[in-house]
Amino acid sequence: MRIQDIIEGKKEWRVHMARVKALPRDYQIVYKEIQKYLFKVGPVELTNGTGLLSGIIDLFEGGAALGKGVLDVTGSDVAAFCDDLIKDSKTYADIYQESVHQEVNKAMKKVTDKTK
């Protein structure tokens, strides 16, 4: 990654966070919780720019403009809302599970080969 890419990424992130700060307080709180949740759950494409997070802000800006409360937009189960957003996305947990599966298969193959 070039230094220019890093600088551009920081600029984009600052603009992104300015949009969050412009949201009503309840939306900001829920957005930050969603952000934490997604960073922990780890959809792989989340690290490639702010596409998913920007989409959430778009949704929140629309809801706020209509005078809706944030839970009217997300539903009362915010974690389920997040899970639904990333249901078709590959996560770091998926990658790790695949890695564990491959390691177990390799180990079991070695054990089986030695017993033959």
C-alpha positions in Angstrom: 0.0 0.0 0.0 1.4 3.4 -1.0 1.5 6.3 1.4 -0.9 8.2 -0.8 -3.4 5.4 -0.4 -3.1 5.6 3.4 -3.6 9.4 3.3 -6.6 9.1 1.1 -8.0 6.4 3.3 -7.7 8.6 6.4 -9.4 11.5 4.5 -12.3 9.2 3.6 -12.5 7.9 7.2 -12.7 11.5 8.5 -15.5 12.4 6.1 -17.3 9.2 7.1 -17.0 9.9 10.8 -18.2 13.5 10.2 -21.4 12.0 8.7 -21.8 9.9 11.8 -21.4 12.9 14.1 -24.1 14.8 12.1 -26.6 12.0 12.9 -29.1 12.4 15.9 -27.6 11.1 19.2 -29.6 7.8 19.2 -28.4 7.0 15.7 -24.8 7.8 16.7 -25.0 5.4 19.7 -26.5 2.6 17.6 -24.0 3.2 14.7 -21.0 2.9 17.1 -22.4 -0.4 18.5 -22.9 -1.7 15.0 -19.4 -0.7 14.1 -18.0 -2.5 17.1 -20.1 -5.5 16.3 -19.0 -5.7 12.7 -15.3 -5.2 13.6 -15.6 -8.1 16.0 -17.5 -10.4 13.7 -15.2 -9.4 10.9 -16.8 -9.4 7.5 -13.8 -9.4 5.2 -15.0 -6.7 2.9 -15.4 -4.3 5.8 -11.7 -3.6 5.7 -11.9 -2.7 2.0 -13.1 0.9 2.4 -16.2 1.9 4.2 -18.8 0.6 1.8 -21.0 -1.3 4.2 -20.6 1.3 6.9 -21.4 4.1 4.5 -24.5 2.2 3.4 -25.6 2.1 7.1 -25.1 5.8 7.4 -27.1 6.4 4.2 -29.9 4.3 5.8 -29.7 6.2 9.1 -29.7 9.6 7.4 -32.8 8.6 5.5 -34.5 7.4 8.7 -33.5 10.5 10.6 -34.8 12.7 7.8 -38.2 10.9 8.0 -38.2 11.5 11.8 -37.9 7.8 12.6 -36.2 6.6 15.8 -33.1 4.5 15.1 -34.8 1.3 16.4 -37.6 1.9 13.9 -34.9 1.6 11.2 -32.9 -1.3 12.6 -35.5 -3.2 14.6 -35.0 -3.8 18.3 -32.4 -6.6 17.8 -29.5 -4.6 16.4 -27.2 -7.7 16.4 -29.7 -9.5 14.2 -29.9 -6.4 11.9 -26.1 -6.7 11.6 -26.1 -10.4 11.0 -28.7 -9.9 8.2 -26.5 -7.3 6.6 -23.5 -9.6 6.4 -25.3 -13.0 5.9 -23.8 -13.5 2.5 -20.4 -12.1 3.3 -17.3 -14.1 4.1 -16.1 -13.3 7.6 -12.7 -13.8 9.3 -14.5 -16.4 11.4 -15.3 -18.4 8.3 -11.7 -18.2 7.1 -10.5 -19.3 10.5 -13.0 -22.2 10.6 -11.8 -23.3 7.1 -8.2 -23.2 8.3 -8.9 -25.3 11.4 -10.8 -27.8 9.2 -7.9 -28.0 6.8 -5.3 -28.5 9.7 -7.4 -31.2 11.2 -7.8 -33.0 7.9 -4.0 -32.8 7.3 -3.3 -34.1 10.8 -5.8 -36.9 10.4 -4.3 -37.8 7.0 -0.9 -38.1 8.5 -2.2 -40.3 11.3 -4.1 -42.5 8.8 -1.0 -42.7 6.5 1.2 -43.9 9.4 -1.2 -46.6 10.3 -1.2 -48.1 6.8 
